[in-house]
Amino acid sequence: MTRVRTEAPYSTELDRQLKAATRAAWAQGDYHRFAKATVWGGGEVLVEACGIRAGDRVLDVAAGTGNTAIRAAQRGARVIASDLTPENFEAGRREAAEVGVELEWVEADAEALPFADGEFDCVTSSFGALFAPDHQVVADELTRVCRPGGTIGMLNFTPTGLISDFFGALAPYLPPPPPGALPPPLWGDEDHVRSLFGDRVSDLRTERRTYLERAASPQAYCDLFTETFGPVAATYAALADDPERRAAFDRDFLAFATGANRTPDGPGAEYAYEYLVVVATRA
Ligand SMILES: C[S@@+](CC[C@H](N)C(=O)[O-])C[C@H]1O[C@@H](n2cnc3c(N)ncnc32)[C@H](O)[C@@H]1O
């Protein structure tokens, strides 16, 4: 069963429309296939960094198909996986069943979490909450639902890492960000994160790490995104009626995938993404 918050979380009609468009984009493609081929190692990293233990009450925000949430449940935690895009929960449930754990799946916007103050021992988000446009509101919400003494943990792409080249190559084709939205990779800037959480956390620790994404070739890497990664799949599908623009997209994306490949002499293609592990104690 998927729980949905009952009161309207949106302050304006524009916000409601923007969130509906975001959800529709992330529902395209096959997020679980994408995640298993790319970011899936991150869940284990975050659960370990947060020291999640059996019995902990954990909220994973922007959980996708449960990368971090399922790993927390495997440690015996009582877990809610929340995300704006419930269309992806079924794949998450299947993955959870395959590894023999159960968790609750709740539709929720990271900017308006439908949970009580201090409800969780640990609040996590792996490469997820950073996609919500208002960073301060997200930090406020992650902090609010975590109990004093509890742990907030995030994995955030860094602005100096490959993700900025990735978004740079695709920006001309992706929908413009909502008015006032900050770039997602800013969440990978330590000073920015410290200022967002302020004195509501103590003992904020960060660590820069890198993970690798691999594909059979740069073209196969592009195909993975256009077939499975919601925002890119949605953009690519919308270009179907514009062959010239679609050809330009193909050219620009392949130029990125070729230039960023760390193993140009093969075999296969390899992409190194830098990210920041953030762990803080709720004051
Ligand atoms: C790259 S995926 C990360 C998913 C998962 N945490 C993982 O590690 O695989 C980003 C996720 O953010 C979700 N998302 C985007 N905007 C959101 C928002 N405002 N509130 C909650 N989730 C959001 C998307 O639906 C998507 O599942």
The ligand as an SDF file (V2000), in Angstrom:
LIG
                    3D

 27 29  0  0  0  0  0  0  0  0999 V2000
   18.4590   10.0400   -8.8320 C   0  0  0  0  0  0  0  0  0  0  0  0
   16.9850    9.5220   -8.0500 S   0  0  0  0  0  0  0  0  0  0  0  0
   17.6260    8.8930   -6.5020 C   0  0  0  0  0  0  0  0  0  0  0  0
   16.7750    7.7950   -5.9400 C   0  0  0  0  0  0  0  0  0  0  0  0
   17.3950    6.9850   -4.7970 C   0  0  0  0  0  0  0  0  0  0  0  0
   17.5730    7.7720   -3.6080 N   0  0  0  0  0  0  0  0  0  0  0  0
   18.6700    6.3100   -5.1960 C   0  0  0  0  0  0  0  0  0  0  0  0
   19.6910    6.4810   -4.5240 O   0  0  0  0  0  0  0  0  0  0  0  0
   18.6290    5.5510   -6.1940 O   0  0  0  0  0  0  0  0  0  0  0  0
   16.1830   11.0010   -7.5820 C   0  0  0  0  0  0  0  0  0  0  0  0
   14.8330   10.7860   -6.9350 C   0  0  0  0  0  0  0  0  0  0  0  0
   14.3800   12.0480   -6.4340 O   0  0  0  0  0  0  0  0  0  0  0  0
   12.9720   12.0540   -6.5260 C   0  0  0  0  0  0  0  0  0  0  0  0
   12.5170   13.4450   -6.3870 N   0  0  0  0  0  0  0  0  0  0  0  0
   12.7050   14.4760   -7.2340 C   0  0  0  0  0  0  0  0  0  0  0  0
   12.1560   15.5970   -6.7140 N   0  0  0  0  0  0  0  0  0  0  0  0
   11.6320   15.2550   -5.5150 C   0  0  0  0  0  0  0  0  0  0  0  0
   10.9290   15.9710   -4.4800 C   0  0  0  0  0  0  0  0  0  0  0  0
   10.6530   17.2690   -4.6030 N   0  0  0  0  0  0  0  0  0  0  0  0
   10.5330   15.2880   -3.3940 N   0  0  0  0  0  0  0  0  0  0  0  0
   10.7840   13.9650   -3.2510 C   0  0  0  0  0  0  0  0  0  0  0  0
   11.4250   13.2400   -4.1950 N   0  0  0  0  0  0  0  0  0  0  0  0
   11.8530   13.8800   -5.3000 C   0  0  0  0  0  0  0  0  0  0  0  0
   12.6800   11.4180   -7.8690 C   0  0  0  0  0  0  0  0  0  0  0  0
   11.3630   10.9580   -7.9610 O   0  0  0  0  0  0  0  0  0  0  0  0
   13.7200   10.2940   -7.8610 C   0  0  0  0  0  0  0  0  0  0  0  0
   13.1730    9.1200   -7.3350 O   0  0  0  0  0  0  0  0  0  0  0  0
  1  2  1  0
  2  3  1  0
  2 10  1  0
  3  4  1  0
  4  5  1  0
  5  6  1  0
  5  7  1  0
  7  8  2  0
  7  9  1  0
 10 11  1  0
 11 12  1  0
 11 26  1  0
 12 13  1  0
 13 14  1  0
 13 24  1  0
 14 15  1  0
 14 23  1  0
 15 16  2  0
 16 17  1  0
 17 18  1  0
 17 23  2  0
 18 19  1  0
 18 20  2  0
 20 21  1  0
 21 22  2  0
 22 23  1  0
 24 25  1  0
 24 26  1  0
 26 27  1  0
M  CHG  2   2   1   9  -1
M  END
$$$$
